[in-house]
Amino acid sequence: MYFWPCYPLPPSHAQLRRFPPADIFCRVGSIRYSVFAVPLAEKALIARIRAQTRSNPAIPVGIGDDCAVLRVPSGHEALLTTDFSLEDVHFRRSWHAPEVVGHRCLTRGLSDIAAMGGEPLAAFLSLAVPARLPQNWIDRFLDGFLALAKQFRVPLAGGDTAQSPAGVLADIVVLGSVPRGRAILRSGARPSDLLYVTGELGGGADALHRLFAGKRIKPEHYPRHFHPIPRLAIGRYLREHRLATAMIDLSDGLSTDLTHICDESRVGAEILADSISRARVGRPIHTVDLKDALHGGDDYELLFTAPPREHVPARIAGVRVTPVGRITRGNKILLIEESGRSAALQPEGWEHFRSRAT
């Protein structure tokens, strides 16, 4: 990072070619002013990213060629998932630090691998940014992304960069693997199976309510919103012990994601309202509303089904696992209230082209 001495005159194009840093600042006394805030040229940006990645025996050829070359373990099938993270849809720069955006971006892909009972092998990141976005923002985004990648030993094997005409667009692709024929699908639920949820629900939605209301909130008070942890260890446990018959990650909300399982399995379900583990978040600490626990997304917990004869531990990998209902015949999804009264549970979670942007 360089400091330009001659405020308020901006650097010339010749000077920019001579000094190609990402952020150029001028200094007046003890105050520095941003004159230009431009990302590195594409080649330099790729080199910067490549320098932060490590070699991995599972990736004979990584960043630097037209394609990555990867090895899938013998006897396994490949899992592949992709997810967008779009500015003003999935995050806002005024609400979320760059490290948070990078962390959440990778979480979206890893959570999908967890929901299949798989193991992540490699990640690919395509990043499009505005021409005047500070390079410092990109560096911090990568810090958050790569910190989570290191935690779960997921190498960054490639991707793409481009200039965005509007906001930041990040597309994450994660390659994973699962033993042949052992992937946990959405279509395996059967009548009489019990429904389980990991962790607590509604914390992400509660955080968004406060952000929309203009309130300042701290990441440590809303950990599942700012730094969600993909439940890979739980997905692995359920697959290894052959407990789950169907599974999905809760990124769009319990009501919406349960509907996906029921649609794919051609079954119905009953949810017990008083069994749902609602998040306790914020300062002062409070329990989120039932509506947020039912319909709020962004929690990245797991919803799965298991036969009633199976013993599902109350905690897996240190995370609470709660039975919340059962699978039924037909196609109705009902919410059973404490009084015993039942009502249809409509999918009111996140759905693109219907819900408002973040």
N, C-alpha and C positions, 0 to 999 in steps of 0.2 A: 504494500500500500504506500503510495507516494503522497507528498504534500506539496502543492503548488504555491510558490511564494508571492505571486503577483495578483492579489485580489484587487478589483473585481474582474480583471480581464481573463476570459477563458483561454485555455491553451489552443494553439493553432493545430491544424491537421498534421503538419510536419512534426510538431512537438508530440502529438499523440502517437505518431508512428515511432518516434524515438523512445517515448515512455509509454509502453502499452499496458500499464496496470489496470486493474478492474475499477478502482475508485480513485479519483483525483480530488484532493482537497487543497484549499488555500487556508493559510493561517493568518489571523489578525490578532496580535497579542496572544492570549491564551485560548482563543476561540478558533475552532476550525470550521470551515464552510465547505460543503460539497459543491464543487464546480460541475463535474460530470459524474454520472453514476452509471457506468456502462459495463456489462459483462465482458469477460475476455472473448476474443475471437474464438470461433468454434474449435479450431484445432488446438489452441492453447487451453480452452476449457476442458476438452477431452483429455489432454495430457495431464491437466491438474487432477481430474477425477481418477485417471489411471494410476497416478502416483499414490493415491490413497487406498488402492486395492491391493490385495495380496494374492500371490499365486496359490493355486489349490489343485491337488492331484486329481480331483474329479472334473477339472476343467483344463484339458490339455491346451486348448487355445481359447483365450478370453478376449479382452478389449484390444483392438488393434487390427483385426481382420474383418471381412465382410460378415462373417457369422462366427459365433462361438462354437466350440466343439466340446460336448459334455458327455460324460459317461453315466449311464443309468445302471444301478446295481443289478447284477444277474438275478433273474427270477422276479423282478419288479416291473410294474407298469408306471408310465410317466403320468404325472398330474400337471396340468398347465392352467394358470388362472391369470386374468388381467383386470386391472381396476384403474379408473381415472381418479385423480384428485384435482379438482378444478377450483380456481380462485373464485370466491363469492358464491360457490355452490357447496363445496366441502370444507372450505376454510376461508378466513378473512385475514389479511396481513395485519389489520389493526387489532385483531383479537388473538391471533396465534403467532407465537414466535417462530422463526424459520426452522429451528430445531424440532419444534412440535409438528410442523407441517411435514418435515421429512420423516419423522418417527411414525406419524399416522399414515403416511403414504405407504410405507412398507408393511405396517400392521395390516392394512386392508388385504394385501396378497397373502401374507402368512396366515391370517385367520381363515382364509378359504382352504388352504392346505390342511390346517388343523381340523376343519370340519369334515374332511375326507379321511381322517386318521393317518395322514401322510407325513412324510419328512421333507422339508425344503432342501433343494439341492443348489439352486442358484437364482439370483434375481437379475432382472433387466430393467433399466430405468430410462424412459424417454422424457426429456425435460424441455419444454418450450417456455421462454421467458421474454418479457418486454425488453426492448432495446435499452431502456434507461434504468433497468432494475440493477441495484448495486450488486457487485460481485460478492460483497460481504454477505448479502442475503443468501446467495447461492451456496457459499461456503458453509454457512451455518445450517442451511437445509441439509447439505450432505453430511455434516457432523451428526445431526439427529438420525438421518437415514442409516449411516454406516455404524453408529453406536448400537442400534437395534440389530443390524445385520451381524455385527460381531457377537452380540449376546447370544444369537441363535445359530452362529456359525454358518451364515448364508453369504457366500461370496457374490459380489456384484460382477457379473460376467459380460455386461455390455449394455447397449441401449442406443439412444439417439439424442441429439440436441437440435434445437431450432429456435428461431425468433418468433415470438408470439405477437400478433397485432393488438392483443388486449392484455389479459391477465396471465398469471402463471398457470400452466397446464402440466401436470406430471402424470405419466402413465406407468404403472408398475406391472411387470410381468414376473411371476414366480413359477419356476419349474420345480416340481417335487416328485416323489416316488412313493409307491405303496406296494407291498407284496401282491403278486398277481392274484386277482379275484377278491382282494380283501378291502378295497375302497368302501367306505361307509357312504351310502348314497341317500338321497332324500326319499327314494321310492321304496324303502324297505319296511316302513311302519305297518303294523298289523293290528286289527282290533284286539283289545285287551292289553296291548303294550302300555307301559307307563311312560309319562312325559317327565323329563328332567331338565333343569336349567342350572348352569354353573354360575357362581358368583352372585352379584346383585344387579338389578336392572333399574334403569331410569336416571342414572347419574348423568349420562350424556345429554339427555333431553332437558334436565333441570339446569345444567350449565348453559345451554343455548337460550333458555327462557331468560336467564339473568343477563346474558350478553345482549340479547335483543332489547332488553329493557334499559340498556346503557349502563349496567352495573359493572364494576371492576371485580373480577374474581381471580383467585390464585390457583395455579395448576395443582399445587399440593392439596387443595381442598376438593378438587374434582379430578382425581388421578385417571379414571377410566375415560374421561373425555380428552384430556391433554396428552396422556401417555398410556394408552391402552396396551395391554400385553396379550398377544395372541396365545390361545390356550393349546399350544402344540403338545405339551406333555399330557394333557387330559385326552386329547384326540388319540394320541399314541396308546395311552393306557386302555382306552375303550376298544381300540382295534385289536391290541395284543391279547386282551382278555375276552374278546368276542362278546362284549356286552351290548353294544349299541346296534340297533337294527336300522336306524335312520338318523341323520344328523344334519344340522345347518348352523352356520354362525349367525349371531344376532347383530347384524349390521343395520338392518332396516326396521327393527322393532319386532317384539314377540308376536303381535297379532298378524303382521305381514309375513314374517318368516315361518310361522306355524302354518299359515295358509299354503305356502310353497310345499311344505312336507305333505300336507293333506292332499293337495292337488296331485302331486307326483305319486303318492301312495294310494290314492283313490279311497281315502278314509275320512272320517270326521274326528272330532276331538272335544273333550270337556276340560276346561281349565278352572281350577279352584282359586278364586280371587284371594282368599286369605292365606294361600300357600305361597304366593309369589314373594320372593325375597326382594324387597325394595331397598334401594341404595340409601345410605345415610351419608350425606355430603354437606359441603359448605361450612361457613362460619357465620352465625352459630350453626352447629350441626343440626340437620333436620332430615326427616324421612321423606323421600320424594312421593308425589301423588301416585295413586294407583294407575291413573291414566297414562302418566309418563312411563311407568314400568311396563304397561301393556303395549304402548304404541311408540315409545321413544326409541330411536335407533342409536348407533354410535357406541354401543357397549362392548361389542365384539366378544360376547360370551358365547357359549355353545348351548343349543337346544337339541336334545336327542331323545330317542325312544329306546326302551329296553323291555324284554318280556318280564312279566311279574314274578316269574320263578327265579330270575337272576338277582343276585345280591349286588346292588350298586353302592359303593362306599359313600358315606356322608361327606367325605373329603377326598379329593384326588389331587395329587401334586400340591397339597396345601390349600386348595381352593374348595370352598363349600359347594356341594351338589345337592339340589333341592328337588324333590318330586312335586310337580305342580298340576298334574292331571293325568288323563288317560286317553288312549286312542279308541274311537268308537266306529261302528259301522255307519254307512251312509256318507253324507258329505257336509253335515252341519258342524259348525264350531260354536260351542256354547261356553259362556262364562257363568260359573256357578257362584253366586254371592254367598256371604256368610249366613244369610237367612234361609238359604236353600233355593231361593228364586233363581231361575236361569234366564238368560237372554242371549241372543245371537251376538257373537263377537265378530265384528267387522274388521277387515284389515285396514287400519288407519295409520300405519307406519309410513316410512319414506317410500315414495315412488316418483321416479323422474317423470317430468312432463305433467305432473299433477300437483306436487307439493311445492311450497315456496322455497326459494333458495335460502341457504344458510345465511 
